[in-house]
């Protein structure tokens, strides 16, 4: 898609996301999802952070790709609960053809309409639309992925409900344009969510990371999280080790650069 054809509002949304400071990344994600819903006429939007397990079996239909973090714009609790169940089924081998088609295109930034990934008969035979999507009011999806680095991808999904028009080529091209313009933001987001290393952060380590990028001391972080300063320090050391940085300054530098840790 030529740069001249990118709507001004879409380019501005991407620029603002890329300019977000480390402590603003979480809020920037919410603004991105809300902005895309408004610009592309979606009823809800979500983000998925995915990493590839290089030790996955060759028979794995997902070729090692695993969704590690999920965030929904609306109705977060219910959608997160449902997403975890879907991911658990994926990990158990109950994948759907559209997801398999998407991950097999990994390695480049992309956006696809569902019919471009899998034909209607194959989609209708899958458990996902009948057991999860349509009962929850989702009748069409547009999904794109930003290839941040080998083994690291950041997905954006937009949904529409019953009675809404289906997503078309223009919507797909605009989502792709946004993804291409906002690569720096997606890199930072994966770091902020603890997905930029070879080993994902634990939930508590992610909590500590989100406060390490503020000016709070380890003692203040402990009070915020209800744990001791010594425990905070141990979690902080684990965060630094997993992300391959030295201390808080290294962490801030990594967040600003957004570069995932290279496999050793």
C-alpha angles and dihedrals in degrees: 000000000000117000092235091063095056108108113245092236091054093049090048091051090052093047093050091050092051091049094053113123119237094263090048098055096097093051090045090058091055091048091049093053093046091047094050091048090054097043097043099034099244125156094215140000137201142190128217127191111205134184131185123241104219090197095058117129117267089239092060106121089207090056090228098308115140130182105231103170132028130185127180126197096216135029089009101176096053094039092048090050091050092045091054090053092050091048090049090054091048090052089049090057099260096124128160123232097243093055091047090050091051097050092045087062091055119134100063134061108260148156127203139185111231094248088055089060102042134003120251097254092054092045092049090052091057123098094224102076094041101042102034119008107045095039086057095048097259110135102158137021137193114198131185134174133208111214100218098174138329105303095010126093136166117208130201120194130189125193138198130194139224112305094021119117115257121256114267141197093278091055091048093050092049093050090049090050091052092050092050092048095047103048092122090056092051091051091053091045092056090050092047091049091050096248101115098088134070090257120045118236119252119247092259092047089053090051090053093045092055090057096040089068090060125071092258117128120234088255091054091046089053092053090049093051097036095243135110124272091242090055090048089053092052091050090048091053089051090051092050092047095048093047093043096237136128112236132312095313090055090048092052090047091052091049092050093048094037092207114156116227112268117238112257 
